[in-house]
């Protein structure tokens, strides 16, 4: 059990920080690294069960995504498809005009669903949650320091895209600001033990506390994107 928790913690922190460290994982090669890591974690420690509501919601999302690969003739001919065809541009017979891009998005959707199911199955003690929270905050601090150094010394970090303000690994400053703002919520979850989400019983006070905390953070903090870009 201890070995599983140790490997799980390393895998979670690796997945969380590889994405921003690899330039927001916008390139297919970087996304493949994240997908392989998620697949390894799920294969090593597969979820014991998938709750029916989660299975229904996930199946519904995949079903709606699958509609894109049905023949376009089943849905009639839209004006834009007719105009594109008349312009001499050949379109595939599927409803989506770019099935390879849609397939890529479906793969990412499947990975996201697997990650959600796997994470909700984890049961962490208060100590393990503090370790994860500290690891995340320290990692975010390291990326922030690296972003500041790269900004002031005009360094070109591999895989980091050139944003409009040249700050941070993400192509958009809002994404960078949002990532660096997440650690401020670590104190909310670090001190408390965690059970799998499917076993939680939410009382009336928990939603109110969460809403008050989020509202207080929004009202008393500057916009995260502006704070990061300042």
N, C-alpha and C positions, 0 to 999 in steps of 0.2 A: 504493500500500500504506500509506504514511504517513497519507494522508487518511482511508483506511478505518479505520485504528486510532484516529485522533483522533476521528472521528465515533462509533466504537463505544464508546470510553471515555466520551465525553460522554453517549451514550445510556444506558449502563449506570448511571452515577452518577445520571442524571436519573431513571431508573426506580426505582432503589433508594431515593432520597430523596423522590421525589414521593409514594410510598405512605404513609410515616409523616407527611410534612408535610401531607398532605391528610386528616389524622385517621384514619390507618390504612386509607384507601381503603374505608371501609365504605358510603359512599353510591354509588349507581349512576353519578352524574356523575363522581365521582372515579375509579371503576373504569374508566369509559370512557376517561378520559385515559391511564391506564396501558396499557390495551389498544391504543389508537391508537399509542402510542409503541412498543410491542412490534411491532405490525404494520408500522410504518414501518421499524424496524430489520431485520426479517426480509425485507421487500420490497427494501430497498436492498442488503442483503448476505445473500442466501439461502444456507442451508447447502448445501455441495457434495454431501453424501450423508447418508443416515440409516441407521445400522447396523441390521442385521436384529434383534438382541435389543431395541434401543430401539423399533423399529417394532412388534415383536410385543407388547412390554409396553404401549406406548401404544395400540395397536389393541385390546388386551384391556381396558384401562381404559375406552376409549370404548365398546366393545361392552357391557360391564357397565352403563355409564351408559345406553346406549340401550335396555336391557331395560325401563327405567322407562316408556317410551312405548308399550310393547306393550299390547294390550287386557287389562284386568284379568280378564276371563272366562277367559283361557287358564290362569290360575293358581289358579282356584277362588275362592270367596268367603270372605274371612277374617272372623273374628268382629268386629273393629273396624269393618270396612267395612259389615257388616250392621247393626251398632248405630248407626252414623252415618246410614245410609240410613233406618232406622226412626225416627230422631229428626227426620226431615224435611229433612235437609241433602243437597242434590244433589251428587253426586260425578261427576267426569269418567269417561269409559270407560277411561282409561289406568290402568296399574298405579300410577303416582304420583298421589296425590290433588291435587297442585299442580303441574301440568306446566310452568307459567311459571317457577316457582322452580327446578324441575329443569333447565329449559333454561338458565336463568341460570348454574347451577352447571356445566353441561356446557361453556358458553362459557368460563368461567374455567378449567376443566380443559384445554381446547384451548389456551388462552393459556399456561398453565403448561407444557404439553408443548412448545409451540413455543419458549418461552423456554429450556427445558432443552436442546433440540436445538441452538438457536442458540449458547448459551453454551459447550456442549461442543465446538463447532467453532472456537472462538477459540484462537489461538496467540499467547501473549504472551511478550515478553522479560522479563528480570528488571527492567529499567528501567520497562517499562510496568506491571508488577505493583506495583512500588513506588509509581508515580504513582496507580494505582487504590487501593492500600491507604491512602496518605496522604489522598487525596480522601475516601475513606469515613470515615476516622477524624476528619478535620476536620469533615465534614458531621455526623457523629454528635455531635461535641463542640458544634457550633453548635445542634443541636436540643436537646441536654441543657441548655445555657445558657438557651435560650429557654424550656424547660419549667420550669427553676428560677425564672426571672424571672416567668413567668406564675403560678407557684404562690404565690410570696411576695407579689406585688402583686395577686393575684386578678384577672388579666387574662383576658378572654374572647377567645381566638384563633379566628377563623373556621374551621369544619370540625373543630375539635378537640372531641371528645366529653368530657362531664363524667364522669370515672371516679369510683370510690368514694373515692379519695384526692385527686382533682383534680390529679394529676401526670402529665404526658406527653400525647402526642396520641392514644394508643390508649384504647379503652373499658375495658381491663382492665390493671391494674398489672403483671401477669405478662408481658403482651405488651410493655409499655414496658421492663421490666427486661431481657427477653431481647434486645430490639433494642440497648439500650445496652451489653449485655455482649458483643456480637459483635466489636467492635473489638479486644478483647484477643487474638483469634486472628489478627489481621493479621500479626504478626511471624512466624508459622509459614509463611505463603505468600509474603510479599513478596520475600524475597531470591532466590527460585528461579525460573528460567525455566519457562514453561508450554508444553506441547504439547497438541494436541487430545486429549481423554480417550480417544478410540477408538484412538489410537496408543500409549498408555502401556503399559508392561510393568511390572507390579508385582512386586518381589522380596519375599523373606520379611521383610526388615527394615522396609519402609515401613508395613505394617499395625501392627506392634508399636510403632513410634515414634508413630504417630497415636494408638493406644490409650493409651500411656503419657502423652502430652501431654494428652489429654482427661481422663484419670483424675486427673492432677496438678492440672489446673485445677479439677476438681470438688471435690477434697479440700481444696485450699488456698484456695478462694474462697468467700465467702458466697453464698447464693442470690441470683441476679441480681435477682429481683423485689423481695426485701427490701432489697437494696442501693440500688435505684433509688427505692424508696418511703421510704427512711430520711430 
